[in-house]
């Protein structure tokens, strides 16, 4: 871990060894849902915190979208979708 942490270049490290990741990395790239997410100047513990924060933010946005869709559907159910009623 110490050698990798002091390595002056870049490398791709794929590992399930959490202690190795915690002591060796300072930038993390994650492929999620077909998108590349980068965590720059980020150790492994901070990455986990940021990942959890992003997941909670995404869930909150999803919940807001569902609530808005339900609100709009209730409006349509009440007033219909006719252009003459708008």
N, CA, C and O atoms as a GROMACS GRO file, in nm:
protein
  344
    1UNK      N    1   0.079  -0.119   0.000
    1UNK     CA    2   0.000   0.000   0.000
    1UNK      C    3   0.083   0.126   0.000
    1UNK      O    4   0.050   0.221  -0.071
    2UNK      N    5   0.193   0.130   0.078
    2UNK     CA    6   0.274   0.252   0.087
    2UNK      C    7   0.344   0.281  -0.045
    2UNK      O    8   0.354   0.396  -0.086
    3UNK      N    9   0.392   0.177  -0.111
    3UNK     CA   10   0.458   0.198  -0.240
    3UNK      C   11   0.359   0.254  -0.340
    3UNK      O   12   0.391   0.349  -0.412
    4UNK      N   13   0.240   0.198  -0.346
    4UNK     CA   14   0.139   0.247  -0.440
    4UNK      C   15   0.099   0.391  -0.408
    4UNK      O   16   0.079   0.471  -0.499
    5UNK      N   17   0.088   0.423  -0.280
    5UNK     CA   18   0.049   0.558  -0.240
    5UNK      C   19   0.155   0.660  -0.281
    5UNK      O   20   0.121   0.775  -0.311
    6UNK      N   21   0.282   0.620  -0.284
    6UNK     CA   22   0.389   0.713  -0.319
    6UNK      C   23   0.428   0.704  -0.467
    6UNK      O   24   0.516   0.778  -0.512
    7UNK      N   25   0.364   0.616  -0.542
    7UNK     CA   26   0.394   0.601  -0.684
    7UNK      C   27   0.363   0.733  -0.756
    7UNK      O   28   0.252   0.785  -0.742
    8UNK      N   29   0.458   0.788  -0.832
    8UNK     CA   30   0.439   0.921  -0.892
    8UNK      C   31   0.347   0.922  -1.014
    8UNK      O   32   0.303   1.029  -1.057
    9UNK      N   33   0.318   0.807  -1.070
    9UNK     CA   34   0.235   0.802  -1.191
    9UNK      C   35   0.092   0.763  -1.159
    9UNK      O   36   0.047   0.770  -1.045
   10UNK      N   37   0.024   0.722  -1.262
   10UNK     CA   38  -0.114   0.676  -1.248
   10UNK      C   39  -0.121   0.526  -1.273
   10UNK      O   40  -0.039   0.471  -1.346
   11UNK      N   41  -0.218   0.462  -1.212
   11UNK     CA   42  -0.241   0.322  -1.237
   11UNK      C   43  -0.386   0.289  -1.208
   11UNK      O   44  -0.455   0.361  -1.134
   12UNK      N   45  -0.432   0.182  -1.266
   12UNK     CA   46  -0.567   0.133  -1.241
   12UNK      C   47  -0.553   0.018  -1.142
   12UNK      O   48  -0.484  -0.080  -1.168
   13UNK      N   49  -0.621   0.032  -1.031
   13UNK     CA   50  -0.616  -0.069  -0.926
   13UNK      C   51  -0.757  -0.123  -0.905
   13UNK      O   52  -0.849  -0.048  -0.871
   14UNK      N   53  -0.772  -0.251  -0.926
   14UNK     CA   54  -0.900  -0.317  -0.903
   14UNK      C   55  -0.876  -0.415  -0.790
   14UNK      O   56  -0.796  -0.507  -0.802
   15UNK      N   57  -0.948  -0.394  -0.678
   15UNK     CA   58  -0.923  -0.480  -0.563
   15UNK      C   59  -1.046  -0.486  -0.474
   15UNK      O   60  -1.127  -0.394  -0.471
   16UNK      N   61  -1.058  -0.596  -0.402
   16UNK     CA   62  -1.160  -0.610  -0.299
   16UNK      C   63  -1.097  -0.596  -0.161
   16UNK      O   64  -1.165  -0.611  -0.059
   17UNK      N   65  -0.968  -0.568  -0.157
   17UNK     CA   66  -0.896  -0.551  -0.031
   17UNK      C   67  -0.916  -0.407   0.016
   17UNK      O   68  -0.850  -0.315  -0.033
   18UNK      N   69  -1.006  -0.389   0.111
   18UNK     CA   70  -1.041  -0.254   0.156
   18UNK      C   71  -0.925  -0.181   0.222
   18UNK      O   72  -0.912  -0.060   0.206
   19UNK      N   73  -0.842  -0.252   0.295
   19UNK     CA   74  -0.728  -0.186   0.358
   19UNK      C   75  -0.627  -0.139   0.253
   19UNK      O   76  -0.566  -0.034   0.270
   20UNK      N   77  -0.609  -0.216   0.147
   20UNK     CA   78  -0.522  -0.174   0.038
   20UNK      C   79  -0.578  -0.049  -0.029
   20UNK      O   80  -0.504   0.046  -0.056
   21UNK      N   81  -0.707  -0.049  -0.056
   21UNK     CA   82  -0.769   0.068  -0.118
   21UNK      C   83  -0.760   0.191  -0.027
   21UNK      O   84  -0.733   0.302  -0.073
   22UNK      N   85  -0.782   0.170   0.102
   22UNK     CA   86  -0.780   0.282   0.196
   22UNK      C   87  -0.643   0.346   0.206
   22UNK      O   88  -0.633   0.467   0.230
   23UNK      N   89  -0.537   0.269   0.188
   23UNK     CA   90  -0.402   0.324   0.203
   23UNK      C   91  -0.336   0.360   0.071
   23UNK      O   92  -0.228   0.419   0.071
   24UNK      N   93  -0.398   0.326  -0.041
   24UNK     CA   94  -0.328   0.339  -0.169
   24UNK      C   95  -0.386   0.441  -0.265
   24UNK      O   96  -0.315   0.488  -0.354
   25UNK      N   97  -0.510   0.477  -0.252
   25UNK     CA   98  -0.574   0.558  -0.356
   25UNK      C   99  -0.595   0.702  -0.312
   25UNK      O  100  -0.613   0.731  -0.194
   26UNK      N  101  -0.592   0.792  -0.412
   26UNK     CA  102  -0.625   0.932  -0.385
   26UNK      C  103  -0.720   0.989  -0.491
   26UNK      O  104  -0.763   1.104  -0.480
   27UNK      N  105  -0.751   0.912  -0.590
   27UNK     CA  106  -0.853   0.945  -0.690
   27UNK      C  107  -0.926   0.816  -0.723
   27UNK      O  108  -0.864   0.710  -0.737
   28UNK      N  109  -1.058   0.825  -0.737
   28UNK     CA  110  -1.137   0.705  -0.764
   28UNK      C  111  -1.229   0.733  -0.881
   28UNK      O  112  -1.290   0.839  -0.889
   29UNK      N  113  -1.238   0.637  -0.971
   29UNK     CA  114  -1.333   0.643  -1.082
   29UNK      C  115  -1.425   0.522  -1.068
   29UNK      O  116  -1.381   0.409  -1.046
   30UNK      N  117  -1.554   0.549  -1.081
   30UNK     CA  118  -1.654   0.443  -1.067
   30UNK      C  119  -1.743   0.445  -1.191
   30UNK      O  120  -1.787   0.551  -1.235
   31UNK      N  121  -1.768   0.329  -1.246
   31UNK     CA  122  -1.862   0.318  -1.357
   31UNK      C  123  -1.994   0.270  -1.298
   31UNK      O  124  -2.003   0.162  -1.240
   32UNK      N  125  -2.098   0.354  -1.314
   32UNK     CA  126  -2.228   0.324  -1.257
   32UNK      C  127  -2.336   0.362  -1.356
   32UNK      O  128  -2.343   0.476  -1.402
   33UNK      N  129  -2.421   0.267  -1.389
   33UNK     CA  130  -2.530   0.289  -1.485
   33UNK      C  131  -2.480   0.346  -1.617
   33UNK      O  132  -2.545   0.433  -1.676
   34UNK      N  133  -2.366   0.298  -1.661
   34UNK     CA  134  -2.311   0.341  -1.789
   34UNK      C  135  -2.243   0.477  -1.786
   34UNK      O  136  -2.201   0.527  -1.890
   35UNK      N  137  -2.230   0.538  -1.669
   35UNK     CA  138  -2.166   0.669  -1.657
   35UNK      C  139  -2.040   0.656  -1.572
   35UNK      O  140  -2.033   0.576  -1.479
   36UNK      N  141  -1.941   0.737  -1.605
   36UNK     CA  142  -1.817   0.740  -1.528
   36UNK      C  143  -1.825   0.852  -1.426
   36UNK      O  144  -1.840   0.969  -1.462
   37UNK      N  145  -1.815   0.817  -1.298
   37UNK     CA  146  -1.814   0.915  -1.190
   37UNK      C  147  -1.672   0.921  -1.136
   37UNK      O  148  -1.611   0.818  -1.108
   38UNK      N  149  -1.619   1.041  -1.121
   38UNK     CA  150  -1.484   1.055  -1.069
   38UNK      C  151  -1.487   1.125  -0.934
   38UNK      O  152  -1.565   1.219  -0.912
   39UNK      N  153  -1.404   1.079  -0.847
   39UNK     CA  154  -1.386   1.136  -0.714
   39UNK      C  155  -1.239   1.175  -0.705
   39UNK      O  156  -1.153   1.090  -0.684
   40UNK      N  157  -1.212   1.304  -0.722
   40UNK     CA  158  -1.074   1.354  -0.729
   40UNK      C  159  -1.029   1.396  -0.589
   40UNK      O  160  -1.106   1.451  -0.511
   41UNK      N  161  -0.902   1.369  -0.559
   41UNK     CA  162  -0.844   1.399  -0.427
   41UNK      C  163  -0.930   1.338  -0.318
   41UNK      O  164  -0.971   1.405  -0.223
   42UNK      N  165  -0.956   1.211  -0.333
   42UNK     CA  166  -1.053   1.143  -0.247
   42UNK      C  167  -0.997   1.008  -0.203
   42UNK      O  168  -0.964   0.924  -0.286
   43UNK      N  169  -0.988   0.988  -0.071
   43UNK     CA  170  -0.947   0.856  -0.025
   43UNK      C  171  -1.069   0.763  -0.023
   43UNK      O  172  -1.181   0.807  -0.050
   44UNK      N  173  -1.047   0.639   0.007
   44UNK     CA  174  -1.154   0.540  -0.005
   44UNK      C  175  -1.270   0.568   0.091
   44UNK      O  176  -1.386   0.554   0.053
   45UNK      N  177  -1.239   0.606   0.214
   45UNK     CA  178  -1.345   0.635   0.311
   45UNK      C  179  -1.431   0.753   0.267
   45UNK      O  180  -1.553   0.750   0.279
   46UNK      N  181  -1.366   0.857   0.215
   46UNK     CA  182  -1.440   0.974   0.166
   46UNK      C  183  -1.524   0.934   0.044
   46UNK      O  184  -1.637   0.981   0.030
   47UNK      N  185  -1.471   0.849  -0.041
   47UNK     CA  186  -1.546   0.798  -0.156
   47UNK      C  187  -1.676   0.731  -0.111
   47UNK      O  188  -1.782   0.755  -0.169
   48UNK      N  189  -1.667   0.646  -0.007
   48UNK     CA  190  -1.786   0.578   0.042
   48UNK      C  191  -1.890   0.679   0.093
   48UNK      O  192  -2.009   0.662   0.069
   49UNK      N  193  -1.844   0.783   0.163
   49UNK     CA  194  -1.934   0.886   0.212
   49UNK      C  195  -1.999   0.961   0.097
   49UNK      O  196  -2.120   0.985   0.098
   50UNK      N  197  -1.920   0.998  -0.003
   50UNK     CA  198  -1.972   1.070  -0.119
   50UNK      C  199  -2.070   0.983  -0.198
   50UNK      O  200  -2.172   1.032  -0.247
   51UNK      N  201  -2.039   0.856  -0.211
   51UNK     CA  202  -2.127   0.764  -0.284
   51UNK      C  203  -2.261   0.754  -0.213
   51UNK      O  204  -2.366   0.755  -0.278
   52UNK      N  205  -2.259   0.743  -0.081
   52UNK     CA  206  -2.383   0.737  -0.004
   52UNK      C  207  -2.462   0.868  -0.017
   52UNK      O  208  -2.584   0.866  -0.032
   53UNK      N  209  -2.391   0.982  -0.013
   53UNK     CA  210  -2.457   1.112  -0.030
   53UNK      C  211  -2.524   1.121  -0.166
   53UNK      O  212  -2.638   1.166  -0.177
   54UNK      N  213  -2.453   1.080  -0.272
   54UNK     CA  214  -2.511   1.084  -0.407
   54UNK      C  215  -2.632   0.991  -0.419
   54UNK      O  216  -2.729   1.025  -0.485
   55UNK      N  217  -2.625   0.876  -0.356
   55UNK     CA  218  -2.738   0.782  -0.360
   55UNK      C  219  -2.860   0.841  -0.290
   55UNK      O  220  -2.972   0.829  -0.339
   56UNK      N  221  -2.838   0.906  -0.175
   56UNK     CA  222  -2.949   0.968  -0.103
   56UNK      C  223  -3.007   1.084  -0.182
   56UNK      O  224  -3.129   1.101  -0.186
   57UNK      N  225  -2.922   1.163  -0.246
   57UNK     CA  226  -2.969   1.275  -0.328
   57UNK      C  227  -3.048   1.224  -0.448
   57UNK      O  228  -3.151   1.281  -0.483
   58UNK      N  229  -3.002   1.117  -0.510
   58UNK     CA  230  -3.074   1.058  -0.624
   58UNK      C  231  -3.210   1.004  -0.579
   58UNK      O  232  -3.309   1.020  -0.650
   59UNK      N  233  -3.215   0.941  -0.463
   59UNK     CA  234  -3.342   0.889  -0.411
   59UNK      C  235  -3.438   1.003  -0.380
   59UNK      O  236  -3.557   0.992  -0.408
   60UNK      N  237  -3.387   1.112  -0.322
   60UNK     CA  238  -3.472   1.227  -0.291
   60UNK      C  239  -3.528   1.289  -0.419
   60UNK      O  240  -3.644   1.328  -0.424
   61UNK      N  241  -3.445   1.298  -0.523
   61UNK     CA  242  -3.492   1.352  -0.651
   61UNK      C  243  -3.598   1.260  -0.712
   61UNK      O  244  -3.699   1.307  -0.764
   62UNK      N  245  -3.576   1.131  -0.705
   62UNK     CA  246  -3.674   1.034  -0.754
   62UNK      C  247  -3.807   1.050  -0.679
   62UNK      O  248  -3.913   1.052  -0.740
   63UNK      N  249  -3.799   1.061  -0.547
   63UNK     CA  250  -3.921   1.077  -0.467
   63UNK      C  251  -3.996   1.205  -0.504
   63UNK      O  252  -4.119   1.204  -0.511
   64UNK      N  253  -3.923   1.315  -0.529
   64UNK     CA  254  -3.986   1.440  -0.572
   64UNK      C  255  -4.053   1.422  -0.707
   64UNK      O  256  -4.164   1.470  -0.728
   65UNK      N  257  -3.987   1.352  -0.799
   65UNK     CA  258  -4.045   1.328  -0.931
   65UNK      C  259  -4.172   1.243  -0.923
   65UNK      O  260  -4.269   1.271  -0.993
   66UNK      N  261  -4.171   1.142  -0.838
   66UNK     CA  262  -4.289   1.057  -0.821
   66UNK      C  263  -4.403   1.140  -0.762
   66UNK      O  264  -4.517   1.128  -0.807
   67UNK      N  265  -4.374   1.224  -0.663
   67UNK     CA  266  -4.478   1.307  -0.602
   67UNK      C  267  -4.536   1.405  -0.705
   67UNK      O  268  -4.657   1.427  -0.707
   68UNK      N  269  -4.451   1.463  -0.789
   68UNK     CA  270  -4.499   1.555  -0.892
   68UNK      C  271  -4.584   1.481  -0.995
   68UNK      O  272  -4.686   1.533  -1.038
   69UNK      N  273  -4.544   1.362  -1.034
   69UNK     CA  274  -4.622   1.282  -1.129
   69UNK      C  275  -4.758   1.249  -1.069
   69UNK      O  276  -4.860   1.254  -1.138
   70UNK      N  277  -4.761   1.215  -0.941
   70UNK     CA  278  -4.889   1.185  -0.875
   70UNK      C  279  -4.977   1.310  -0.868
   70UNK      O  280  -5.098   1.301  -0.887
   71UNK      N  281  -4.917   1.426  -0.841
   71UNK     CA  282  -4.992   1.551  -0.836
   71UNK      C  283  -5.052   1.583  -0.972
   71UNK      O  284  -5.169   1.620  -0.982
   72UNK      N  285  -4.971   1.568  -1.077
   72UNK     CA  286  -5.021   1.595  -1.212
   72UNK      C  287  -5.129   1.495  -1.253
   72UNK      O  288  -5.227   1.532  -1.317
   73UNK      N  289  -5.111   1.368  -1.216
   73UNK     CA  290  -5.211   1.268  -1.248
   73UNK      C  291  -5.343   1.297  -1.177
   73UNK      O  292  -5.450   1.279  -1.235
   74UNK      N  293  -5.335   1.343  -1.053
   74UNK     CA  294  -5.457   1.379  -0.980
   74UNK      C  295  -5.529   1.495  -1.048
   74UNK      O  296  -5.652   1.495  -1.056
   75UNK      N  297  -5.454   1.591  -1.097
   75UNK     CA  298  -5.512   1.704  -1.170
   75UNK      C  299  -5.582   1.655  -1.298
   75UNK      O  300  -5.694   1.694  -1.328
   76UNK      N  301  -5.513   1.568  -1.371
   76UNK     CA  302  -5.571   1.514  -1.495
   76UNK      C  303  -5.696   1.432  -1.464
   76UNK      O  304  -5.796   1.441  -1.534
   77UNK      N  305  -5.690   1.352  -1.358
   77UNK     CA  306  -5.806   1.271  -1.320
   77UNK      C  307  -5.924   1.359  -1.282
   77UNK      O  308  -6.039   1.326  -1.311
   78UNK      N  309  -5.896   1.471  -1.218
   78UNK     CA  310  -6.003   1.560  -1.174
   78UNK      C  311  -6.061   1.641  -1.290
   78UNK      O  312  -6.182   1.653  -1.303
   79UNK      N  313  -5.975   1.696  -1.374
   79UNK     CA  314  -6.017   1.789  -1.478
   79UNK      C  315  -6.016   1.729  -1.618
   79UNK      O  316  -6.066   1.792  -1.711
   80UNK      N  317  -5.962   1.612  -1.634
   80UNK     CA  318  -5.953   1.550  -1.764
   80UNK      C  319  -5.839   1.608  -1.845
   80UNK      O  320  -5.770   1.700  -1.800
   81UNK      N  321  -5.821   1.556  -1.964
   81UNK     CA  322  -5.709   1.599  -2.048
   81UNK      C  323  -5.759   1.671  -2.172
   81UNK      O  324  -5.686   1.683  -2.270
   82UNK      N  325  -5.881   1.720  -2.170
   82UNK     CA  326  -5.940   1.787  -2.286
   82UNK      C  327  -5.886   1.928  -2.300
   82UNK      O  328  -5.876   2.001  -2.202
   83UNK      N  329  -5.851   1.966  -2.422
   83UNK     CA  330  -5.799   2.101  -2.446
   83UNK      C  331  -5.906   2.206  -2.422
   83UNK      O  332  -5.874   2.321  -2.393
   84UNK      N  333  -6.034   2.170  -2.434
   84UNK     CA  334  -6.142   2.267  -2.413
   84UNK      C  335  -6.165   2.298  -2.266
   84UNK      O  336  -6.226   2.399  -2.233
   85UNK      N  337  -6.116   2.212  -2.178
   85UNK     CA  338  -6.134   2.235  -2.034
   85UNK      C  339  -6.018   2.311  -1.973
   85UNK      O  340  -6.026   2.356  -1.858
   86UNK      N  341  -5.911   2.327  -2.048
   86UNK     CA  342  -5.792   2.391  -1.993
   86UNK      C  343  -5.807   2.542  -1.989
   86UNK      O  344  -5.715   2.612  -1.945
   0.00000   0.00000   0.00000
